[in-house]
């Protein structure tokens, strides 16, 4: 019998919107029976930029106790769920910088045969939610991972309208994730754990 499914939720958030979605993902993964690690990626922005935005500075203080991700978190996990706000229709540079350090693990095949998924937020409607998730998933194809999305597997997804992963429009950080976004976040996590658990039980070793 395989052990408990291990889930790493790795995110970047400037003002806390994506962080709130990450919390919902962690909660749902835990309820689905997984052992969960929440990890943030390292901030790259200069101090003066962070301090110039009160929301950004406040969120950094709020999450100062959240551990920063290490490559070991990827090797530990059976399921990895990444979260990032959109930057011009792509993931934030902070998350991309971490992904770019994974070459040694990729070369060893250590990132293959894991389940991956994602979630995102944008400042404006149609601000690149789908393109951000799809570009993120390109990385997983290179790793040899198994991409699991919420799809249209529950009626709530016809309200959220995004089969590629959970997403939210924050209106420039003014609107916290609503029930639609949080339900999609939980479904993303639940499906990733379900498929990750089935895959883990079916693989030898």
C-alpha positions as CSV (number, residue, x, y, z in Angstrom):
1,X,0.0,0.0,0.0
2,X,1.4,3.3,-1.0
3,X,1.9,6.0,1.6
4,X,0.1,9.3,2.0
5,X,0.1,11.4,-1.2
6,X,2.5,14.4,-0.8
7,X,1.5,17.8,-2.2
8,X,3.6,20.9,-2.6
9,X,1.8,24.1,-3.2
10,X,4.3,26.6,-4.6
11,X,3.2,30.2,-5.3
12,X,4.2,33.8,-5.8
13,X,2.0,36.6,-4.6
14,X,2.7,40.3,-4.3
15,X,-0.4,41.7,-2.5
16,X,-2.0,38.4,-1.3
17,X,-4.6,37.5,-3.9
18,X,-2.8,34.4,-5.2
19,X,-1.8,33.6,-1.6
20,X,-5.5,33.3,-0.6
21,X,-6.0,30.9,-3.5
22,X,-3.0,28.9,-2.4
23,X,-4.5,28.6,1.1
24,X,-7.7,27.2,-0.4
25,X,-5.7,24.8,-2.5
26,X,-3.8,23.6,0.6
27,X,-7.0,23.2,2.6
28,X,-8.7,21.1,-0.1
29,X,-5.6,19.0,-0.7
30,X,-5.5,18.2,3.1
31,X,-9.2,17.4,3.1
32,X,-8.5,15.0,0.2
33,X,-6.1,13.1,2.4
34,X,-2.8,14.5,1.3
35,X,0.2,15.7,3.3
36,X,0.7,19.3,2.2
37,X,3.6,21.8,2.1
38,X,2.9,25.5,1.3
39,X,5.9,27.2,-0.1
40,X,6.5,30.7,-1.5
41,X,9.2,31.6,-4.0
42,X,11.9,34.1,-3.3
43,X,11.0,37.8,-3.9
44,X,13.2,39.4,-6.6
45,X,11.8,43.0,-6.5
46,X,13.8,45.7,-4.9
47,X,13.0,46.9,-1.4
48,X,12.0,50.4,-2.6
49,X,9.4,48.9,-5.0
50,X,7.8,46.8,-2.3
51,X,7.7,49.6,0.3
52,X,6.1,52.0,-2.3
53,X,3.0,49.8,-2.4
54,X,1.3,49.4,1.0
55,X,-0.5,46.2,0.0
56,X,2.7,44.6,-1.2
57,X,4.6,45.6,1.9
58,X,1.8,44.5,4.2
59,X,1.5,41.1,2.5
60,X,5.2,40.5,2.7
61,X,5.0,41.0,6.5
62,X,1.9,38.8,6.7
63,X,3.6,35.9,5.1
64,X,7.1,36.3,6.5
65,X,6.8,32.9,8.3
66,X,5.9,31.0,5.1
67,X,8.9,29.0,4.1
68,X,10.6,29.6,0.8
69,X,10.6,26.8,-1.7
70,X,13.6,24.6,-2.1
71,X,14.4,22.0,-4.8
72,X,13.9,19.3,-2.2
73,X,10.2,20.2,-2.1
74,X,9.8,19.1,-5.7
75,X,11.6,15.8,-5.2
76,X,9.5,15.2,-2.0
77,X,6.2,15.8,-3.7
78,X,4.0,13.4,-5.7
79,X,1.8,16.4,-6.7
80,X,2.9,19.9,-7.3
81,X,0.5,22.8,-7.7
82,X,1.9,26.2,-8.8
83,X,0.2,29.5,-8.3
84,X,1.2,32.9,-9.9
85,X,-0.4,36.2,-10.8
86,X,-0.3,37.0,-14.5
87,X,2.4,39.2,-15.9
88,X,1.6,40.1,-19.5
89,X,-0.1,36.8,-20.0
90,X,2.7,34.8,-18.4
91,X,3.8,33.7,-14.9
92,X,5.6,36.2,-12.6
93,X,9.4,36.4,-13.0
94,X,9.8,35.3,-9.4
95,X,8.2,31.9,-10.1
96,X,10.0,31.6,-13.4
97,X,13.3,32.2,-11.7
98,X,12.6,29.2,-9.4
99,X,11.6,27.0,-12.3
100,X,14.8,27.9,-14.1
101,X,16.8,26.4,-11.2
102,X,15.2,22.9,-11.7
103,X,17.5,21.8,-14.6
104,X,19.6,19.4,-12.5
105,X,16.4,17.6,-11.3
106,X,15.0,17.5,-14.8
107,X,18.2,16.0,-16.1
108,X,18.0,13.2,-13.5
109,X,14.4,12.5,-14.4
110,X,13.4,13.4,-10.9
111,X,10.5,15.6,-12.0
112,X,8.8,13.0,-14.3
113,X,5.7,11.0,-13.5
114,X,4.4,13.5,-11.0
115,X,1.0,15.3,-11.2
116,X,1.1,19.1,-11.8
117,X,-1.5,21.7,-11.9
118,X,-1.9,25.5,-11.5
119,X,-3.9,28.6,-10.5
120,X,-3.6,32.2,-11.3
121,X,-5.1,35.7,-10.8
122,X,-5.2,38.8,-13.0
123,X,-5.8,42.5,-12.3
124,X,-8.3,42.8,-15.1
125,X,-10.9,40.6,-16.8
126,X,-9.5,38.5,-19.6
127,X,-6.0,39.6,-18.5
128,X,-4.2,36.5,-19.6
129,X,-5.5,33.8,-17.2
130,X,-5.7,31.0,-19.8
131,X,-2.4,31.9,-21.5
132,X,-0.6,32.0,-18.1
133,X,-1.7,28.6,-17.2
134,X,-1.0,27.1,-20.6
135,X,2.5,28.6,-20.7
136,X,3.1,27.2,-17.2
137,X,2.0,23.7,-18.3
138,X,4.6,23.8,-21.1
139,X,7.2,23.4,-18.4
140,X,5.5,20.3,-17.1
141,X,5.5,18.7,-20.5
142,X,9.3,19.1,-20.6
143,X,9.5,17.5,-17.2
144,X,7.5,14.5,-18.3
145,X,4.7,15.3,-15.8
146,X,1.0,14.5,-15.8
147,X,-1.0,17.7,-16.1
148,X,-4.4,17.6,-14.2
149,X,-6.9,20.4,-14.5
150,X,-10.4,21.0,-13.1
151,X,-11.9,20.8,-16.6
152,X,-15.6,20.9,-16.7
153,X,-16.0,18.0,-14.2
154,X,-18.4,19.7,-11.8
155,X,-21.3,22.1,-12.4
156,X,-19.4,24.9,-10.6
157,X,-16.9,25.0,-13.5
158,X,-19.5,26.3,-15.9
159,X,-19.7,29.3,-13.6
160,X,-15.9,29.8,-13.3
161,X,-15.5,29.2,-17.1
162,X,-11.9,28.2,-17.0
163,X,-11.1,24.5,-17.5
164,X,-7.4,25.0,-17.4
165,X,-7.1,25.8,-13.7
166,X,-8.5,28.1,-11.0
167,X,-8.4,31.8,-11.8
168,X,-9.6,35.1,-10.4
169,X,-9.9,38.7,-11.5
170,X,-8.8,40.9,-8.6
171,X,-9.6,44.4,-10.1
172,X,-6.1,45.6,-9.5
173,X,-5.9,43.8,-6.1
174,X,-9.2,45.4,-4.8
175,X,-11.3,42.2,-5.0
176,X,-10.4,39.2,-2.9
177,X,-11.0,35.7,-4.3
178,X,-14.7,35.0,-4.3
179,X,-16.6,31.7,-3.8
180,X,-16.3,31.0,-7.6
181,X,-12.5,31.3,-7.5
182,X,-12.1,29.5,-4.2
183,X,-14.4,26.6,-5.3
184,X,-12.3,26.3,-8.5
185,X,-9.1,26.3,-6.4
186,X,-10.4,23.5,-4.2
187,X,-11.6,21.5,-7.2
188,X,-8.1,21.9,-8.8
189,X,-6.5,20.6,-5.7
190,X,-9.0,17.7,-5.2
191,X,-8.6,16.4,-8.7
192,X,-4.8,16.7,-8.6
193,X,-4.7,14.7,-5.3
194,X,-7.2,12.1,-6.7
195,X,-5.1,11.5,-9.8
196,X,-1.8,11.8,-8.0
197,X,-2.9,9.2,-5.5
198,X,-4.1,6.8,-8.2
199,X,-0.9,7.2,-10.1
200,X,1.2,6.7,-6.9
201,X,-0.6,3.5,-6.1
202,X,-0.2,2.2,-9.6
203,X,3.5,2.8,-10.0
204,X,6.0,0.3,-8.8
205,X,8.5,1.2,-6.1
